[in-house]
């Protein structure tokens, strides 16, 4: 983490990020990043909250900006991680939601170069350590049966 003399900076409180998990026919939507960090790697839709923005509102804004769609959201979980800005590394808390898309996807080519639907079981890597935790959670806890998403506990 960055060292600084500011008393407030020494607390290293996390910034808040939001992530959408969009699943269709057993595949998860991923976007190829066009910017650093992780340029050229797959990422889930999402981003950072703005001042005074609630998580659901921030993720709906991000979905509109990145994909040109509205969405309905269902809470998935909280995932910790780190992010960086230039040489400054800082903690984050990533609030993840299942998202149901309303409308046709039209990706914002300034942020992402392409979108793809990848089978959850075949997705091996994703940008950002908090997203890696989300992916691991999905792969361990979510099964897709007849186009319906259920938790592992519901299958038993």
N, C-alpha and C positions, 0 to 999 in steps of 0.2 A: 504494500500500500504506500501511497505517497506520504512523505514526511513533510510536516509543515509546522509553523510556529503558532498558528491560529488555534485558540482553545476549541472553537467549534469544529474545526477540521479533525482534530484529534479523536473525536467521538466515532468517526467513520460510520455514521449512520447510512443504511442502504438507500439507494434510489429505487423507485418503484417502476417495474416493467410489467407489461401485460402481453399475454400470448394467446393466440387462437389456435385451437386444434380442430381442424375441419376434416371429418371423415366421411368418405363416400365409397360404398361398395368395398369396404375393407381396406381402402387406401387413404392415406393422409396427405393433405395438401402441403407442399413445400415450395418455397420460392428461392431462386438462385440470387444471392446477394451481388449487387453491382458496386458496392462501396466497402471500404475497410471499416471496421475489422472484418475478417473472414470473407473478403471479396472472392467471388466465384464458388462459394460453398452454399449448401442448402440451409435454409432457415425456415422457421415457422412464421406466419404473419404476426405482427405485433410491434411494440415499441415502448417508449417511455411515456409516463403520464406527464401532463403539463400541470402547471400551478392550478390549484383548486379543482382539479378534474378527478371525478370518481373513476375507479377501475373499469366499470362497465362502459361508461361514456368514452373513456380513453381508447378502449379496444374497438368500440364501434367507429370512432374517428379513424383509427389506424386501418381498419378494414375498408372504410370508404376511401382513404387516401391511397392505400396500397393495391386494392383490388377493385375499387369502384362498386362495391356492394354494401347493402345493409345486412344485418345479421341478428339472430337471436342467440343469447348466451346462456350457458349452464355452467356453474362453477365446477372446476376440476380440482384445483389445489394450489398450494403455495410452494415455491421452489426457490432455494437460495442459490447464489452464485456470485460471480465477479464480472465486471466489465471494465473497459478502459477507454480513455479519451486521451489521445496522444500518448505521453508517457505516464499518465496518471491512471492508476488502477483503483477501483472502488467497489464496495459490496453492493449487491442488488437483491431485491426480493421480487420474484417473478410470479405474478398471479395469472394462473392459466384457466382458460374456459374452453369447453366444447362450444363450437360455433356452428350454427346452421345458417348457410348463406341464403340471402334473398336477392335474386337477380343473377345476371351473367357476369362472370369474372372478366375484368379488363385490367391487366396489371399495369402499374405505374412504372414505366420503363426508366425513370430516373433512379429508382431505388433498387429494382430487381430486373434481371434480364429474362427470366422465364419462370413459369409455374409448372409443377408436375404433380401427379397423383402417384404416390409410391406405396406399395404394400407395407404396412406397419412393421411386419416381421423382417422385411428386407432393408429397411432404413438403418444403416449402421452408424452414420455420423451426422451430426447437425451442428450448426454454428452455436456458440455460447455454451458455457458449462451448465447453466440453469436449464437450457433446452435439452442437454444431454440427460439431465435428471428427469425431465418430463418424458422424453422418449423411453427411457428405462422403465418408468412407471407405466406407460402405455403398454409396452411389450410384456411386462410382468402381470398386469392387472386387467387388460382389456382383450376381449375376444370378440370376433365378429361372426355372427351366425345368421344366415339368411338376411343379410343387409341390416341386421339389428345389432347395435352395440350393447353389450352387457358386461358387467364386471365378472371376474373370475368367481367370486362368491355366489353370484346368481346362477352360475352353471352347475354348481354342486348341489 
